[in-house]
Amino acid sequence: MAVPMTSLSRAPNGDWFARKGIPKDIREAYKAAFGVSQEERFRRPSSLSVGTAKAELRDWDATVTGRIETLRAAARGEGRGLTHREAHGLAGQWYVWFVSRHEQEPGQPEQWDHLYERLEEARERFSNQLGAPGEDDDAPESPATRRHVRQVVTELGQVASFLGEQGIRLTQEATDAFLDIVEGELSAATATLRRRADGDYTPDARVERHPEFHRKAPEKRAGLTPWSLFEAWIKERKPGAATVNRWRAVMRALDAFFEGRDIAAITPEDALAWKDTLVTPERSASVVNDVWLRAARVNFGWALDNKRITVNPFDGVSVAVGKAPQKVREREFEDAEWATILRATTAPQPPRMAAHNAAARRWVPWLCAYTGSRPGEVTQLRAEDIQQHKAGFWVMKINPEAGTVKGGQARVVPIHPHIIEQGFLAFVQGTGKGPLFYDPEGQKVERDDPTNPVQAPWVKQRNKLAEWVRGLGVTDPNISPNHAWRHTFKRRAARAGIERRIRFAFCGHSSSDVGDEYETPTVEDMAKELERLPRYAV
């Protein structure tokens, strides 16, 4: 049973706020470990930016989720054992964790004296009740005494919080051995913190006595490596080719980093270690979050949903995104840029250029300029997608059957009279039937590999057009040579007074306003409004 993410909201005083409910099945154990039973609450000051607040929420949510999953695993009897050396190494990690939590503000020496006295009282409690006067002090403890001392050590040492935050699950036998060692470390920690409270911050030599603790992979195996997980995810989910191509490098890199390790053996700490390698001079933090970490999180989330792993190690993992670069220009074409492109559409093309490539240069920019359609939607058009409406105007049908449409929603878009006047219909009629801007009988690459799909011919044509536009001198890296037509259309349409819902209909944009669904414009509405769009004077 997965633990859902929580959402960020504003408290009445403006602070960032969120709640996360504690599942009923572990409320009692959660309260014993962390002091609350119904819900955990997140609060940050209103002065934080939304990006920082969301990043901190993700970290907080991941910590709480880790605690919940650890407690559930303990309830199921899952966990790892510890050798004698490992138990001492883990207790050494606890010592460093506990001291570091308090030494910046250690309070008064008396509070550490009091904690030590409570530990001593726990040791003496049962012996005072059961022992006889003059009884040998070296007599072995009763099982009841040991259980009581371990409970007190767990409470005073915040051991459940430590194990929950570390994502470590132990068997009962290993827990008992660990707590018996922590008992001695707790006495030493109180002495260290008492010195800190007195202002003594000399180096702590005790940390050198602990052996290193190595995390072991969980006993359970998923039978999947990161790469085979990607293959299984593709087989079931059947994502689009663009997603597969974008995420393939991610999952290859993930598989190489973990050397083909079973995905159940990848811990949250491992995920953080991988994350720390991803930002490079060529790869921004935004790309890491939006592509690399998202790909890992989605694939491992699928494995979690399908019971192949018990926790998604990439939940809540992100990199801090620095201040956004300054905006140096709008994303629409400037007049000189669109004029350069449209002027080049009527210029003579190389004599040996294939007819469909020349046609793409001639007509695709104009269709994008007057409709705001995605370039890939236009390069996949077929002759049969150009039709005359009963009212007399001409339309183009953007249809998933011709290729791909974002969101999978077909739409019909009127064609501006300026394009018709240039002879577009004669070109379409001369094509006959089939694709307008690529050769369906061209060289085909056969590849039976779902993790490496062949690039669609209309995608190749779209990319060729981008290279052509750059070659014309439209080289500003702050705009896209193809996608900028959408921004250009929407801005020109807005300045011409075309309604927002009409602009959205042309571009295939969805609205978050439910009421807009009741006002979806007809193609006749769109054609009438299109008359208001000023012509491109080249």
Secondary structure, 3 states (H helix, E strand, C coil): CCCCCCCCEECCCCCEEEEEECCHHHHHHHHHHHCCCCEEEEEECCCCCHHHHHHHHHHHHHHHHHHHHHHHHHHCCCCECCCHHHHHHHHHHHHHHHHHHHCCCCCCHHHHHHHHHHHHHHHHHHHHHHCCCCCCCCCCCCHHHHHHHHHHHHHHCCHHHHHHHHCCCECHHHHHHHHHHHHHHHHHHHHHHHHHHCCCCCCCHHHHHCCCCCCCCCCCCCCCCHHHHHHHHHHHHCCCHHHHHHHHHHHHHHHHHCCCCCHHHCCHHHHHHHHCCCCECCECHHHHHHHHHHHHHHHHHHHHHCCCCCCCCCCCCCCCCCCCCCCCCCCCCCHHHHHHHHHHHCCCCCCCCCHHHHHHHHHHHHHHHHHCCCHHHHHCCEHHHEEECCCCCEEEEECHHHCCCHHHCCEEEECCHHHHHCCHHHHHHHHCCCECCCCCCCCCCCCCCCCCCCCCHHHHHHHHHHHHHHHCCCCCCCCCCCCHHHHHHHHHHHHCCCCHHHHHHHHCCCCCCHHHHHHCCCHHHHHHHHCCCCCCCC
